[in-house]
Amino acid sequence: MSEVSPSFEVQVVGAAVVDSLEAPTRMLVAQRSEPQTVAGMWEFPGGKVEPGESCEQALVRELEEELGVQARLGAEVPGAYPQGWRLSERLAMRVFFAEILSGTPDTLEDHSALRWMPLPKSKDDAQAYDDLLGLPWIPADLPIVVALLQQLQDAGVGEA
Ligand SMILES: Nc1nc2c([nH]c(=O)n2[C@H]2C[C@H](O)[C@@H](COP(=O)(O)OP(=O)(O)OP(=O)(O)O)O2)c(=O)[nH]1
């Protein structure tokens, strides 16, 4: 049976904000404050791409609006589709590593908490894997977290 690629209506972008693209040791995760369906769950800061914007432009804008930081983007965490990772029938999200250039991240919009989570130092760092994967992520995000940890493990870095 051939698989038809779904046509997502809404493009979302999310950032795996790390302390350093070259040598990441921590990742910033955000707890959603609304809407009710996802409130209390953890996610990648980001949002919907607006008309006329590239995904990269949208993500830099969202990081400024939501966290109050200027950021540079690194490598993508590629999903199964050109639009990235499937979030729902209508939504897909492209995810990029990012590094803060200036500003201190704050809960300006959409979030009730931010947390810098240690990234695994090696594939045997069970504590870091457990802490990160054990967060109550928005369910669609969990495979993305697994993939990005694998990507860091394979490459050793989050560089573009
Ligand atoms: N930002 C973000 N959204 C996610 C993630 N996982 C996930 O399922 N979503 C969903 C939640 C929302 O339905 C949608 C993103 O919408 P959003 O509310 O963040 O977008 P936005 O900031 O542009 O806000 P708005 O235009 O809806 O007001 O994608 C994630 O990791 N980060």
The ligand as an SDF file (V2000), in Angstrom:
LIG
                    3D

 32 34  0  0  0  0  0  0  0  0999 V2000
    4.8400   25.9730   20.2400 N   0  0  0  0  0  0  0  0  0  0  0  0
    4.5870   24.6690   20.2640 C   0  0  0  0  0  0  0  0  0  0  0  0
    3.3500   24.2240   19.9050 N   0  0  0  0  0  0  0  0  0  0  0  0
    3.1570   22.8900   19.9580 C   0  0  0  0  0  0  0  0  0  0  0  0
    4.1610   21.9750   20.3690 C   0  0  0  0  0  0  0  0  0  0  0  0
    3.6470   20.7110   20.3250 N   0  0  0  0  0  0  0  0  0  0  0  0
    2.3660   20.8200   19.9090 C   0  0  0  0  0  0  0  0  0  0  0  0
    1.5650   19.9090   19.7370 O   0  0  0  0  0  0  0  0  0  0  0  0
    2.0600   22.1600   19.6820 N   0  0  0  0  0  0  0  0  0  0  0  0
    0.7610   22.6550   19.2250 C   0  0  0  0  0  0  0  0  0  0  0  0
    0.0510   23.4870   20.2670 C   0  0  0  0  0  0  0  0  0  0  0  0
   -0.7300   24.4560   19.4040 C   0  0  0  0  0  0  0  0  0  0  0  0
   -1.9360   23.8180   19.0110 O   0  0  0  0  0  0  0  0  0  0  0  0
    0.1360   24.6420   18.1740 C   0  0  0  0  0  0  0  0  0  0  0  0
    1.0190   25.8610   18.2330 C   0  0  0  0  0  0  0  0  0  0  0  0
    0.2660   26.9650   18.4380 O   0  0  0  0  0  0  0  0  0  0  0  0
    0.7100   28.2160   19.3420 P   0  0  0  0  0  0  0  0  0  0  0  0
   -0.4520   28.5700   20.1930 O   0  0  0  0  0  0  0  0  0  0  0  0
    2.0120   27.9130   20.0340 O   0  0  0  0  0  0  0  0  0  0  0  0
    0.9270   29.2770   18.2100 O   0  0  0  0  0  0  0  0  0  0  0  0
    1.0660   30.8290   18.3500 P   0  0  0  0  0  0  0  0  0  0  0  0
    2.0460   31.1440   19.4730 O   0  0  0  0  0  0  0  0  0  0  0  0
    1.4100   31.3090   16.9830 O   0  0  0  0  0  0  0  0  0  0  0  0
   -0.3060   31.3470   18.8830 O   0  0  0  0  0  0  0  0  0  0  0  0
   -1.7350   31.6590   18.2080 P   0  0  0  0  0  0  0  0  0  0  0  0
   -1.4800   32.2010   16.8450 O   0  0  0  0  0  0  0  0  0  0  0  0
   -2.4810   30.3430   18.2150 O   0  0  0  0  0  0  0  0  0  0  0  0
   -2.3140   32.6340   19.1690 O   0  0  0  0  0  0  0  0  0  0  0  0
    0.9680   23.4930   18.0910 O   0  0  0  0  0  0  0  0  0  0  0  0
    5.4280   22.4720   20.7520 C   0  0  0  0  0  0  0  0  0  0  0  0
    6.3580   21.7420   21.1370 O   0  0  0  0  0  0  0  0  0  0  0  0
    5.5990   23.8230   20.6880 N   0  0  0  0  0  0  0  0  0  0  0  0
  1  2  1  0
  2  3  2  0
  2 32  1  0
  3  4  1  0
  4  5  2  0
  4  9  1  0
  5  6  1  0
  5 30  1  0
  6  7  1  0
  7  8  2  0
  7  9  1  0
  9 10  1  0
 10 11  1  0
 10 29  1  0
 11 12  1  0
 12 13  1  0
 12 14  1  0
 14 15  1  0
 14 29  1  0
 15 16  1  0
 16 17  1  0
 17 18  2  0
 17 19  1  0
 17 20  1  0
 20 21  1  0
 21 22  2  0
 21 23  1  0
 21 24  1  0
 24 25  1  0
 25 26  2  0
 25 27  1  0
 25 28  1  0
 30 31  2  0
 30 32  1  0
M  END
$$$$
